[in-house]
Amino acid sequence: TSLGFMYANGFGVPKDFVRAYMWSSVAAASGGNMAQENLESFTDYMTPGQVAEAQRLSREWMVKHQK
């Protein structure tokens, strides 16, 4: 959730809603309620293509880092 918030607001990293959505999606998959809320608000600032890219990146990250 923190990484998603940081990317959404450009805190310490370049502002990037695709990365914000990606990291919030990873956090939401782990049960983060705030992360789920962030996902919904981030889509207000994203195109459908950006949402699809963020979803793809989060799926890839989760597959690569599954235990």
N, C-alpha and C positions, 0 to 999 in steps of 0.2 A: 504494500500500500504506500509506503513512504517513497519508494522509487517512482511509482506512478504519479504521486503528488508532485515530486521534484521535477519530473519531466513535463508535467502539465503546466507548471508555473515557471520553469526555467531557473530553478534554484540549484546552482552548482553544476548544472548541465544545460545544454541547449534546449530551448522549449521545443517539444516534439510530442504531439498528441498520439502518434502511432506508438512510440515507445511507452508513453504514459498508459495507453490502453493495454499494451502488451504486458507490462509489469503488473498492472492492476488485475488483469485476467489471470495471471499466474497466482497472485495472492488470493483472488476470489476462489480459485480451484482448491485452495488449501483451507477454505472456510472463512475467509475474511469478509465480513459483512460490509464494512466501510468500502472495501475494494469493489464490491458489487455495485454500490451506490455510485462510486466514481466512474465505473464503466458507463453507466447510463448518462451521466452528465458529460463525459468526454465526447460521446457520439454527437452531441449538439454542435461540436466544433470540427467534426470530421466528415469527409465525403464517404459514400459507401465503399469506394475503393480503398480508402485509408483504413476503414474498419476491417475490411477483408484482409488487408496486409497485416494489420495488428493481430488478428485472430490466427493467421498463418504463423506468424512469428512466435506467438505464445504457445501454439500447439507444438511447434518444432522444439522450443525450449523445454517444454514439459517432457516430451519424448526423450530428448537427449539427457535430461537430468533425473529421470525416474530411477527409483532404487529397485 
